[in-house]
Amino acid sequence: MPRPIRLIATDLDGTLDGNGCAITRYQDFAERLERYHERYGAAWVVCTGRSLHSFESVLKPLETLGISPDYVIVHHAYIYKRGRRGYWPHLFWNTAIRFQVWASSLYLRGALNEWLQMVKGMNDHVTTVFHRRNRLCLRFRTEESAEAAAELLRKKAAVFKHLRVFHYLLEVDVRTVPFTKGMALTELAQRLGIGNAEILAIGNGHNDISMLNGEAAGATGCPVNAEVDVMETVHRSGGHIARSRGLDGVIEILDAWLGDAVSSELPAWWTPNKQQKNPKSMGRRMNHPGRHHHTPAPRAALWVGILSAYTVLVVFASFGLVPFSGLIMKPFTMVAGLVERLIEILGLSVGISKDWDHMRIGLIGGGKMAEALISGMLAKTVCTVDDLLVSDLDPGRRQRLHGQYGVETLEQNRTVAERSDVVILAVKPQHLDPVLAELAPVAVGRLFVSIAAGRRLSTFEQRLPGARVVRVMPNLPFQAGEGMSVFCRGVDATEADVRLVRQILESGGRVLEMDESFFDFVTALSGSAPAFFAFVVQAFVKTAGAYGMASDTALQLALQTMRGTAAIMMQDGISPAELMVNVASKGGTTAAGLAVLENSDVSAVLQATLDAAARRSAELSA
């Protein structure tokens, strides 16, 4: 069944005018737009890097055919609406977009400065090739050190949707990619009350990727003349890759989504853009798309007495609605630059993750799992030492955690909870009841995250009135950064709470959210299974001893084989059955061993093992 589309967003150059005889097809294009309007009440917005004047000059021939969009986004960022006398800017909407661009630039600049100092502190021989407000390029002495720095910076950059890290030979390049088109489209849709799933975005160039990656629009498409990276983006977002160029491709995309005939198949000739690995080959077009209006700051200053009038002029000048707009904007850009420079000089910290601003995390219990959480969060820079508090009755544990990680440790659980926004309950289940009674008076308004096995959400919600609760089932490999954590949220937990919990748990491995009804089996499959895997390894080592092999050698062989098997299945996405087929050849050694496993009905034994563990989990939770 075709999905309802209430907003159609198209690029201009290369998309609506992508082939020489496109003018003969505009009437067909107008008919498709009318169908969408009649069926879903769809509006049409054109997103372009042109100025409004340039856009209107291109639009004039189409207007003679009765074709004109309801909205236009110019300079990749600013929204205009069609009125009786042309297009007029939405001042408040555009002010919000302008602020987002400025704020993003400010946070990015602080982050790049911080990362530069971090990398130089870790490497003795690093040369700074570029260091600008939206780009950092470094050259290292060896490829190994460059690769290690690139991997670290990719993890740091993950919180910035518009930031990419490229590594080529000895150079590592951190730079922004175009993102304001997607930002402006999202702003427009929110103002119109249109959801992501009701937006169809069509484009062909790098500047369109932020519209086509599935975040701004739920439905996407591109003509066959789209750039290689754009095709890959549309393919990954499940959009339609047309087999025609320009406007013909746009019409094909509209028909595909209207007729529920979407095809994300890449053309046979398509190959990945290998040049993305080379920082020098990424082109100068990967600059920030929202900075066209920034000009060198002037030396003149405005009198304080005309500040109010100047503020009004800046709002209108930012959209080119008054004469000498460029001259009026120069003092504003100068002040903004001075503020950024002052922050840099004073060394003020610019937070990367907004979820953690002024957020304090308290851990009740300082055992091995709590230590793994502390180590992971600090190593992955999820938070700082100053953000953490830990309570534990054992003075030896408190001394170890403070000496090893520098975190503040206390004996009183309630004091830690009172001073924290997020409270992680990392105590053993048998010790949980008195802890909950102690924390109940200070529970209101706080997020409690329980990693105690066998205790359901309802227990915490009843014992901690007014708290928001998330239940987590981690496993032992979390301590090695390879954990598999599963969580479920309580009735009052917010999306912000879920993001925070994900950030915490991702510091120690992978994370899934599941319904609590699965938790007894999750406890068996994920929580208890490390012991079951260890049982199998132990059997392998014991058998190797019967052949005269040293136990440490046999253990190394078994562990690395197990690790490699998991890695290849996860990386290649193959099933256990496929892997067995790939390894076993007819009449070979693997086939002989598999036959013994099948004849012995090992599958039934393993099923009984998991059933027993799941039943015990249910008994403990009752």
C-alpha positions as CSV (number, residue, x, y, z in Angstrom):
1,M,0.0,0.0,0.0
2,P,1.5,3.4,-1.0
3,R,2.5,5.6,1.9
4,P,0.8,9.0,2.2
5,I,3.1,11.8,1.1
6,R,2.3,15.3,2.4
7,L,5.5,17.2,1.5
8,I,7.6,16.7,-1.7
9,A,11.1,18.2,-1.6
10,T,13.1,18.4,-4.8
11,D,16.6,19.8,-5.6
12,L,16.8,22.2,-8.6
13,D,20.0,22.0,-10.5
14,G,20.6,18.5,-11.9
15,T,17.3,17.3,-10.7
16,L,14.5,19.4,-12.1
17,D,16.6,20.6,-15.0
18,G,18.8,17.5,-15.5
19,N,18.5,17.0,-19.2
20,G,18.4,19.2,-22.2
21,C,14.8,18.5,-23.3
22,A,13.3,18.6,-19.9
23,I,10.9,21.5,-20.8
24,T,8.8,19.0,-22.8
25,R,8.2,17.0,-19.6
26,Y,7.2,19.7,-17.1
27,Q,3.5,19.3,-17.9
28,D,3.8,15.6,-16.9
29,F,5.6,16.7,-13.8
30,A,2.8,19.1,-12.9
31,E,0.2,16.4,-13.4
32,R,2.1,14.1,-10.9
33,L,2.2,16.9,-8.3
34,E,-1.5,17.5,-8.8
35,R,-2.1,13.8,-8.1
36,Y,-0.2,13.9,-4.8
37,H,-2.1,17.1,-3.9
38,E,-5.5,15.6,-4.6
39,R,-4.8,12.3,-2.8
40,Y,-2.7,13.6,0.2
41,G,-2.9,17.4,0.1
42,A,0.8,17.4,-0.6
43,A,2.8,20.6,-0.7
44,W,6.0,21.1,-2.9
45,V,9.2,22.7,-1.8
46,V,12.3,23.3,-3.9
47,C,15.7,23.2,-2.1
48,T,18.5,25.0,-3.8
49,G,21.8,26.6,-3.2
50,R,20.9,29.6,-5.4
51,S,19.8,33.0,-4.0
52,L,16.1,33.9,-4.2
53,H,16.7,36.2,-7.2
54,S,18.6,33.5,-9.1
55,F,15.9,30.9,-8.3
56,E,13.1,33.2,-9.5
57,S,15.0,33.8,-12.8
58,V,15.1,30.0,-13.3
59,L,11.4,29.7,-12.2
60,K,9.9,32.3,-14.7
61,P,9.6,29.9,-17.7
62,L,7.9,27.4,-15.5
63,E,5.4,29.9,-14.1
64,T,4.1,30.5,-17.6
65,L,3.1,26.8,-17.5
66,G,1.4,27.3,-14.1
67,I,4.2,25.5,-12.2
68,S,5.6,27.0,-9.0
69,P,6.5,25.5,-5.6
70,D,4.6,26.3,-2.4
71,Y,7.9,26.9,-0.6
72,V,11.5,27.4,-1.6
73,I,14.6,26.8,0.5
74,V,17.4,29.1,-0.8
75,H,21.2,29.1,0.0
76,H,20.6,25.5,1.2
77,A,19.0,26.8,4.4
78,Y,16.4,29.6,4.4
79,I,12.7,29.1,3.9
80,Y,10.5,31.3,1.7
81,K,6.7,30.9,1.1
82,R,4.9,31.7,-2.1
83,G,2.5,34.6,-1.7
84,R,0.4,36.8,-4.0
85,R,3.5,39.0,-4.8
86,G,6.2,36.4,-5.0
87,Y,8.1,34.6,-2.3
88,W,8.5,36.0,1.3
89,P,10.8,34.7,4.0
90,H,9.6,33.2,7.3
91,L,11.6,35.3,9.6
92,F,11.1,33.4,12.8
93,W,11.7,30.0,11.1
94,N,14.8,31.3,9.4
95,T,16.1,32.9,12.6
96,A,15.8,29.5,14.3
97,I,17.8,27.8,11.5
98,R,20.4,30.6,11.5
99,F,20.8,30.0,15.3
100,Q,21.2,26.3,14.8
101,V,23.9,26.8,12.2
102,W,25.8,29.3,14.5
103,A,25.4,27.0,17.6
104,S,26.6,24.0,15.6
105,S,29.6,26.0,14.4
106,L,30.4,27.1,18.0
107,Y,30.2,23.6,19.4
108,L,32.2,22.2,16.5
109,R,35.0,24.8,16.9
110,G,35.4,23.9,20.6
111,A,35.4,20.2,19.9
112,L,38.1,20.5,17.2
113,N,40.3,22.6,19.5
114,E,39.9,19.9,22.2
115,W,40.6,17.0,19.9
116,L,43.7,18.7,18.5
117,Q,45.2,19.0,22.0
118,M,44.2,15.5,22.8
119,V,45.9,14.0,19.7
120,K,49.1,16.0,20.1
121,G,49.2,14.9,23.8
122,M,49.1,11.3,22.6
123,N,51.5,11.6,19.7
124,D,54.9,13.3,19.7
125,H,55.2,13.8,16.0
126,V,52.0,15.4,14.6
127,T,51.9,18.2,12.1
128,T,48.9,20.4,11.7
129,V,48.0,20.8,8.0
130,F,44.7,22.7,8.5
131,H,43.0,24.0,11.6
132,R,39.9,26.0,10.8
133,R,36.6,26.4,12.6
134,N,35.0,23.6,10.6
135,R,38.1,21.5,9.6
136,L,41.1,19.8,11.2
137,C,43.7,18.0,9.1
138,L,46.7,16.3,10.7
139,R,49.8,14.6,9.3
140,F,51.5,11.7,11.3
141,R,54.9,10.1,11.1
142,T,53.6,6.5,10.6
143,E,50.4,5.1,9.0
144,E,49.8,3.1,12.2
145,S,49.6,6.2,14.3
146,A,47.4,7.9,11.7
147,E,45.0,4.9,11.7
148,A,44.8,4.9,15.5
149,A,44.1,8.6,15.6
150,A,41.5,8.3,12.9
151,E,39.6,5.6,14.8
152,L,39.7,7.6,18.0
153,L,38.4,10.7,16.1
154,R,35.6,8.8,14.4
155,K,34.3,7.8,17.8
156,K,34.5,11.4,19.0
157,A,32.9,12.7,15.8
158,A,30.0,10.3,16.0
159,V,27.9,12.8,18.0
160,F,28.1,15.3,15.2
161,K,25.8,14.2,12.3
162,H,27.5,16.5,9.8
163,L,31.1,15.6,10.7
164,R,33.2,13.0,8.9
165,V,36.7,11.7,9.5
166,F,38.8,10.7,6.4
167,H,42.1,8.8,6.7
168,Y,44.6,8.4,3.8
169,L,48.2,7.2,4.3
170,L,49.8,9.6,6.8
171,E,46.9,12.2,7.0
172,V,43.7,12.3,9.0
173,D,41.1,14.9,7.9
174,V,38.1,15.9,10.1
175,R,35.7,18.1,8.2
176,T,32.0,19.1,7.9
177,V,29.7,17.8,5.2
178,P,26.7,19.7,3.9
179,F,23.8,19.4,6.4
180,T,21.7,22.6,6.3
181,K,19.3,21.4,3.6
182,G,18.1,18.5,5.8
183,M,17.9,20.9,8.8
184,A,15.8,23.4,6.9
185,L,13.5,20.7,5.5
186,T,13.0,19.3,9.0
187,E,12.2,22.8,10.3
188,L,9.7,23.4,7.5
189,A,8.0,20.0,8.1
190,Q,7.7,20.6,11.9
191,R,6.2,24.0,11.3
192,L,3.6,22.4,8.9
193,G,2.9,19.5,11.3
194,I,4.2,16.9,8.8
195,G,6.0,13.8,10.1
196,N,9.3,12.3,8.7
197,A,7.4,9.3,7.1
198,E,5.2,11.7,5.1
199,I,8.1,13.5,3.3
200,L,9.5,12.5,-0.1
201,A,12.9,14.1,-0.8
202,I,14.5,13.9,-4.3
203,G,18.1,15.1,-5.1
204,N,21.3,14.3,-6.9
205,G,24.2,16.1,-5.3
206,H,26.4,16.0,-2.2
207,N,24.4,19.0,-0.7
208,D,21.3,16.8,-0.9
209,I,22.6,13.9,1.2
210,S,21.2,15.5,4.4
211,M,17.7,15.3,2.9
212,L,18.2,11.8,1.6
213,N,19.8,9.8,4.5
214,G,16.4,8.9,6.0
215,E,16.6,11.4,8.9
216,A,14.8,14.4,7.3
217,A,12.6,12.4,5.0
218,G,11.1,8.9,5.3
219,A,10.8,8.5,1.5
220,T,13.7,9.3,-0.8
221,G,14.8,9.1,-4.5
222,C,17.4,10.2,-6.9
223,P,17.8,10.3,-10.7
224,V,20.4,8.1,-12.5
225,N,22.6,11.2,-13.0
226,A,23.0,11.4,-9.2
227,E,26.5,11.3,-7.7
228,V,27.8,7.9,-6.6
229,D,27.6,8.8,-2.9
230,V,24.0,10.0,-3.3
231,M,23.0,6.8,-4.9
232,E,24.5,4.8,-2.0
233,T,22.6,7.0,0.5
234,V,19.3,6.5,-1.3
235,H,20.0,2.8,-1.5
236,R,20.6,2.6,2.2
237,S,17.6,4.6,3.1
238,G,15.3,2.4,1.0
239,G,14.5,5.0,-1.6
240,H,13.9,4.7,-5.3
241,I,16.9,4.9,-7.6
242,A,15.5,6.0,-11.0
243,R,16.8,4.7,-14.3
244,S,16.2,8.0,-16.0
245,R,18.1,11.4,-15.8
246,G,16.9,14.7,-14.4
247,L,13.2,15.5,-14.6
248,D,12.4,12.2,-16.2
249,G,14.0,10.5,-13.2
250,V,11.9,12.7,-10.8
251,I,8.7,11.7,-12.6
252,E,9.7,8.1,-12.4
253,I,10.3,8.5,-8.6
254,L,7.0,10.1,-8.1
255,D,5.2,7.3,-10.0
256,A,7.2,4.7,-8.0
257,W,6.1,6.0,-4.6
258,L,2.5,6.7,-5.8
259,G,2.3,3.2,-7.2
260,D,4.1,1.4,-4.4
261,A,6.8,0.2,-6.9
262,V,9.9,1.5,-5.2
263,S,13.2,-0.1,-6.2
264,S,16.4,0.6,-4.2
265,E,18.6,-1.5,-6.6
266,L,21.8,0.1,-7.5
267,P,22.7,0.3,-11.3
268,A,24.9,-2.5,-12.6
269,W,27.7,0.1,-13.4
270,W,27.7,1.6,-9.9
271,T,30.9,1.3,-7.9
272,P,31.7,2.8,-4.4
273,N,33.6,6.1,-4.4
274,K,37.0,4.9,-3.4
275,Q,38.4,8.4,-3.3
276,Q,36.5,9.1,-0.1
277,K,39.5,7.6,1.7
278,N,41.7,10.4,0.4
279,P,41.3,13.7,2.2
280,K,42.7,15.6,-0.7
281,S,40.3,14.1,-3.2
282,M,37.1,14.9,-1.4
283,G,36.8,18.2,-3.2
284,R,36.4,21.7,-2.0
285,R,32.7,21.4,-2.1
286,M,32.6,19.7,1.3
287,N,32.6,23.0,3.0
288,H,29.9,24.3,5.3
289,P,26.9,25.2,3.1
290,G,25.5,27.7,5.5
291,R,28.3,30.3,5.4
292,H,27.7,32.0,2.1
293,H,26.7,35.2,3.9
294,H,29.6,35.5,6.3
295,T,32.0,38.2,5.2
296,P,35.2,39.5,6.8
297,A,34.5,41.4,10.0
298,P,34.7,45.2,9.8
299,R,36.8,47.4,12.1
300,A,34.0,49.9,12.7
301,A,31.8,49.7,15.8
302,L,28.2,50.7,16.3
303,W,27.1,53.0,19.1
304,V,25.3,51.3,22.0
305,G,22.3,53.7,21.6
306,I,21.3,52.2,18.2
307,L,21.7,48.6,19.3
308,S,17.9,47.9,19.2
309,A,17.5,49.4,15.8
310,Y,20.5,47.5,14.5
311,T,19.0,44.2,15.9
312,V,15.9,44.8,13.8
313,L,18.0,45.6,10.7
314,V,20.1,42.5,11.2
315,V,17.0,40.3,11.1
316,F,15.9,41.9,7.8
317,A,19.4,42.1,6.3
318,S,20.0,38.4,7.0
319,F,17.4,37.7,4.3
320,G,18.5,40.5,1.9
321,L,15.3,42.5,2.4
322,V,16.9,45.9,2.9
323,P,19.5,47.9,0.9
324,F,23.2,47.4,1.9
325,S,22.4,44.1,3.6
326,G,26.0,42.9,3.4
327,L,27.3,46.0,5.1
328,I,24.7,45.8,7.9
329,M,25.6,42.2,8.6
330,K,29.4,42.8,9.0
331,P,29.3,44.1,12.6
332,F,27.1,41.1,13.6
333,T,29.6,38.6,12.2
334,M,32.4,40.5,13.9
335,V,30.8,40.2,17.3
336,A,29.9,36.5,16.9
337,G,33.6,35.9,15.9
338,L,34.8,37.8,19.0
339,V,32.6,35.8,21.3
340,E,33.9,32.5,19.8
341,R,37.5,33.7,20.2
342,L,36.9,34.8,23.8
343,I,35.6,31.3,24.6
344,E,38.6,29.8,23.0
345,I,41.1,32.1,24.8
346,L,39.5,31.5,28.2
347,G,39.6,27.7,27.6
348,L,35.9,27.3,28.4
349,S,34.7,23.7,27.8
350,V,32.3,23.2,25.0
351,G,30.3,20.1,25.6
352,I,29.9,17.7,22.7
353,S,26.9,15.7,23.9
354,K,24.0,17.9,25.0
355,D,22.4,15.1,26.9
356,W,25.3,15.2,29.5
357,D,25.3,19.0,30.2
358,H,25.3,19.4,34.0
359,M,24.4,15.7,34.4
360,R,25.7,13.8,37.4
361,I,25.8,10.0,37.5
362,G,25.8,8.2,40.8
363,L,26.6,4.5,41.1
364,I,25.2,2.6,44.1
365,G,27.7,-0.2,44.6
366,G,31.3,-0.3,43.5
367,G,31.7,-3.9,42.4
368,K,33.2,-5.3,39.1
369,M,30.2,-4.3,36.9
370,A,30.2,-0.8,38.4
371,E,34.0,-0.5,37.7
372,A,33.4,-1.7,34.1
373,L,30.8,1.0,33.7
374,I,33.2,3.7,35.1
375,S,36.1,2.5,33.0
376,G,34.0,2.4,29.8
377,M,32.3,5.8,30.3
378,L,35.6,7.5,30.9
379,A,37.5,5.7,28.1
380,K,34.7,6.5,25.6
381,T,34.4,10.1,27.0
382,V,30.7,9.6,27.7
383,C,31.3,11.8,30.8
384,T,34.2,13.2,32.9
385,V,35.5,12.1,36.3
386,D,33.7,15.1,37.8
387,D,30.4,13.8,36.6
388,L,30.7,10.5,38.6
389,L,29.9,9.6,42.2
390,V,30.2,6.1,43.7
391,S,29.0,4.6,47.0
392,D,30.2,1.3,48.5
393,L,30.3,-0.1,52.0
394,D,33.7,-1.6,51.5
395,P,36.5,1.0,52.2
396,G,38.9,-1.1,50.1
397,R,36.7,-0.8,47.0
398,R,36.2,2.9,47.6
399,Q,40.0,3.4,47.8
400,R,40.6,1.4,44.7
401,L,38.1,3.2,42.5
402,H,39.3,6.6,43.7
403,G,42.9,5.7,43.2
404,Q,42.4,4.0,39.8
405,Y,40.0,6.4,38.2
406,G,39.9,9.5,40.3
407,V,36.2,9.4,41.0
408,E,34.7,10.6,44.2
409,T,33.6,7.8,46.5
410,L,31.3,7.8,49.5
411,E,29.9,5.4,52.0
412,Q,26.4,6.8,52.1
413,N,24.1,5.6,49.3
414,R,21.5,8.4,49.9
415,T,24.1,11.1,49.7
416,V,25.2,9.8,46.3
417,A,21.5,9.7,45.1
418,E,20.8,13.2,46.4
419,R,23.8,14.6,44.4
420,S,23.0,12.7,41.2
421,D,20.6,13.1,38.3
422,V,21.1,9.5,37.1
423,V,21.4,6.7,39.8
424,I,22.7,3.3,38.6
425,L,21.8,0.5,41.0
426,A,24.8,-1.8,40.8
427,V,24.2,-3.9,43.9
428,K,23.5,-7.6,44.2
429,P,19.8,-8.6,44.1
430,Q,19.9,-9.9,47.6
431,H,21.1,-6.5,48.9
432,L,18.6,-4.5,46.9
433,D,15.6,-4.2,49.2
434,P,17.3,-2.1,52.0
435,V,19.0,0.1,49.4
436,L,15.6,0.9,47.8
437,A,14.1,1.7,51.2
438,E,17.0,4.1,51.8
439,L,16.7,5.8,48.5
440,A,12.9,6.1,48.3
441,P,12.7,9.5,50.0
442,V,15.0,11.1,47.4
443,A,13.6,9.2,44.3
444,V,11.3,11.9,42.9
445,G,12.5,13.4,39.6
446,R,15.5,11.1,39.2
447,L,16.4,8.5,36.6
448,F,17.2,5.1,38.2
449,V,19.0,2.5,36.1
450,S,19.0,-1.0,37.5
451,I,21.5,-3.7,36.5
452,A,20.3,-6.1,39.3
453,A,19.2,-9.4,37.8
454,G,15.8,-10.8,38.5
455,R,14.0,-7.6,39.6
456,R,11.2,-6.3,37.4
457,L,10.4,-2.7,36.5
458,S,7.2,-2.8,38.6
459,T,9.3,-3.5,41.7
460,F,11.3,-0.3,41.2
461,E,8.3,1.8,40.2
462,Q,6.5,0.8,43.4
463,R,9.5,1.2,45.7
464,L,10.8,4.4,44.2
465,P,7.7,6.7,43.9
466,G,8.1,9.6,41.4
467,A,11.3,8.1,39.8
468,R,11.8,7.2,36.2
469,V,13.2,3.7,35.8
470,V,15.1,1.7,33.2
471,R,16.0,-2.0,33.7
472,V,19.2,-3.3,32.2
473,M,20.5,-6.9,31.7
474,P,24.3,-6.6,30.9
475,N,26.6,-9.5,30.7
476,L,30.2,-10.4,31.8
477,P,31.9,-9.4,28.5
478,F,30.9,-5.8,29.3
479,Q,34.0,-5.7,31.4
480,A,36.1,-6.2,28.3
481,G,34.2,-3.7,26.2
482,E,32.4,-6.5,24.2
483,G,29.2,-6.7,26.2
484,M,25.7,-7.3,25.0
485,S,23.3,-5.2,27.1
486,V,19.5,-5.3,26.8
487,F,17.3,-2.7,28.4
488,C,13.6,-2.0,28.8
489,R,12.1,1.3,29.9
490,G,9.5,2.1,32.6
491,V,6.2,3.9,32.0
492,D,7.6,7.3,32.9
493,A,11.0,7.0,31.2
494,T,11.5,9.6,28.5
495,E,13.3,9.5,25.1
496,A,16.1,11.6,26.6
497,D,16.4,9.0,29.4
498,V,16.7,6.2,26.7
499,R,19.5,8.2,24.9
500,L,21.4,8.6,28.1
501,V,21.1,4.9,28.9
502,R,22.3,3.9,25.4
503,Q,25.3,6.2,25.7
504,I,26.2,4.6,29.1
505,L,25.8,1.0,27.9
506,E,27.5,1.6,24.5
507,S,30.7,2.3,26.4
508,G,30.9,-1.4,27.1
509,G,29.6,-3.0,23.9
510,R,26.4,-3.4,22.0
511,V,22.9,-2.4,23.1
512,L,19.4,-3.5,22.4
513,E,16.0,-2.4,23.7
514,M,13.5,-5.2,24.2
515,D,10.2,-5.7,26.0
516,E,10.5,-6.9,29.5
517,S,8.5,-10.0,28.7
518,F,11.7,-11.4,27.0
519,F,14.0,-10.7,29.9
520,D,14.0,-14.2,31.5
521,F,15.1,-15.7,28.2
522,V,17.6,-12.7,27.6
523,T,19.0,-13.6,31.0
524,A,19.6,-17.2,29.8
525,L,20.8,-16.4,26.3
526,S,23.0,-13.3,27.0
527,G,23.5,-13.2,30.8
528,S,24.2,-16.9,31.4
529,A,25.6,-17.9,28.0
530,P,29.2,-16.8,28.6
531,A,29.4,-19.7,31.2
532,F,27.9,-22.1,28.6
533,F,30.4,-21.0,26.0
534,A,33.2,-21.4,28.6
535,F,31.9,-25.0,29.2
536,V,32.3,-25.8,25.5
537,V,35.8,-24.3,25.4
538,Q,36.7,-26.3,28.5
539,A,35.5,-29.5,26.7
540,F,37.7,-28.6,23.7
541,V,40.8,-28.0,25.9
542,K,40.2,-31.3,27.8
543,T,40.0,-33.2,24.5
544,A,43.1,-31.5,23.2
545,G,44.9,-32.7,26.3
546,A,44.0,-36.3,25.4
547,Y,46.0,-35.8,22.2
548,G,49.0,-34.5,24.1
549,M,48.5,-30.8,23.4
550,A,49.4,-28.3,26.1
551,S,46.3,-26.8,27.8
552,D,47.4,-23.1,27.2
553,T,48.0,-23.8,23.5
554,A,44.6,-25.5,23.2
555,L,42.9,-22.7,25.1
556,Q,44.5,-20.1,22.7
557,L,43.3,-22.0,19.7
558,A,39.8,-22.5,21.0
559,L,39.3,-18.9,22.1
560,Q,40.7,-17.3,19.0
561,T,38.5,-19.6,16.8
562,M,35.4,-18.7,18.8
563,R,36.3,-15.0,18.6
564,G,37.0,-15.2,14.8
565,T,33.8,-17.1,14.2
566,A,31.7,-14.5,15.9
567,A,33.5,-11.7,14.1
568,I,33.0,-13.1,10.6
569,M,29.3,-13.8,11.2
570,M,28.7,-10.3,12.5
571,Q,30.8,-8.5,9.8
572,D,29.4,-10.5,6.9
573,G,25.9,-10.9,8.2
574,I,25.8,-14.6,7.5
575,S,23.7,-17.1,9.5
576,P,25.0,-20.1,11.5
577,A,23.7,-22.5,8.9
578,E,25.5,-20.6,6.1
579,L,28.7,-20.6,8.0
580,M,28.5,-24.4,8.6
581,V,27.9,-24.9,4.9
582,N,30.9,-22.6,4.1
583,V,33.2,-24.6,6.4
584,A,32.0,-28.1,5.8
585,S,32.8,-30.0,2.6
586,K,31.2,-33.2,1.7
587,G,33.1,-36.1,3.2
588,G,35.5,-33.8,5.1
589,T,36.5,-33.4,8.7
590,T,34.0,-30.8,9.6
591,A,31.1,-32.8,8.1
592,A,32.3,-35.8,10.2
593,G,32.2,-33.7,13.4
594,L,28.8,-32.2,12.6
595,A,27.3,-35.6,12.1
596,V,28.3,-36.6,15.6
597,L,26.7,-33.4,17.0
598,E,23.5,-34.0,15.0
599,N,23.2,-37.7,16.0
600,S,23.8,-36.8,19.7
601,D,21.0,-34.3,19.5
602,V,23.1,-31.6,21.0
603,S,20.5,-29.0,19.9
604,A,18.0,-30.6,22.4
605,V,20.6,-30.4,25.2
606,L,21.3,-26.8,24.5
607,Q,17.6,-26.0,24.4
608,A,17.1,-27.7,27.8
609,T,20.1,-25.7,29.1
610,L,18.5,-22.4,28.1
611,D,15.1,-23.4,29.3
612,A,16.5,-24.2,32.7
613,A,18.2,-20.9,33.0
614,A,15.1,-19.0,31.8
615,R,12.9,-20.8,34.3
616,R,15.2,-20.0,37.2
617,S,15.2,-16.3,36.1
618,A,11.4,-16.3,36.2
619,E,11.5,-17.9,39.7
620,L,13.8,-15.3,41.0
621,S,11.7,-12.5,39.5
622,A,8.5,-13.8,41.0
